[in-house]
């Protein structure tokens, strides 16, 4: 009887092991997808022969910043200087404007300040996403889908400090 019982347990265990191949993977075995950053609209960056679409999905976080490049506003210059130092924090700064004339004026302002960032040209969908009714305006977009918004002088730095 003991031998029969041992054989039954052995056979049952072997049967369970053989049938276990259709089990769902354990939660730690499920491959996790990396989040991909996505922004509504199109961001076009200047290049040698015109503009190219910015591949935003290659970035962990993007800080969009739109301002009025008129006159000498020290507060605006402080904001622009802050943008120039964001790469070290894993955030890609993207100064952006929505008309070619304003974009060119903004690029000239950055060049005069010695800030080597390109000013992007955004489309109407990006403009709606940013809601630039109060400027300067900034939107921080992270690869996990979170966004943070701000406006007024110092908004870029306030956004970065609020999420770090």
Secondary structure, 3 states (H helix, E strand, C coil): CHHHHHHHHHHHHHHHHHHHHHCCCCHHHCCCCCCCCCCCCCEEEEECCEEEECCHHHCCEEEEEECCCCCCCHHHHHHHHHHHCCHHHCCEEEEEECCHHHHHHHHHHHHHHCCCCCCEEECHHHHHHHCCCCCCEEEEEECCCCEEEEECCCHHHHHHHHHC
